[in-house]
Amino acid sequence: MSDFNEIINSEKPTLVDFYATWCGPCKMMNPIMEETKTEIGDTANILKVDVDKNREVAVKYGIRGVPTMIIFQNGQPVWRQSGVIPKSTLVENINKFLS
């Protein structure tokens, strides 16, 4: 997970999708995340973290339900929301942290 820490410590905002493969709402987020990535391009990073394979990270950030989205900047969580989130909300919140 050193790559994870390296990426979230970037000045560039990083949207992290904490998900599980068995989670229905997580599957609904997949196309939304793809559309978000297309819209924001290289202005921000997007990561998907499987909570079942990365328990220590899920515990560290208090992930109790999936999907949970967290935007990190300079290693700090700056925005967080759980559940299915529309692309417009994701893009709007990422844009708040662009310099």
HUHU-V934627 format. One line per field, one symbol per residue. ss: DSSP state (H for helix, E for strand, L for the rest). phi: phi as a letter, one per 20 degrees, with the letter a starting at -180 (. if undefined). A space follows every 50 residues. Layout:
ss: ???
phi: ???
This chain:
ss: LHHHHHHHLLLLLEEEEEELLLLHHHHHHHHHHHHHHHHHHHHLEEEEEE LLLLHHHHHHLLLLLLLEEEEEELLEEEEEEELLLLHHHHHHHHHHLLL
phi: .ffgffffefffgceddeccfeeggffffgfffffffffelefbeccdcf ffecgffffgdmfdbcfcdcedblndfdbbbdnfcfggfffgffffdee
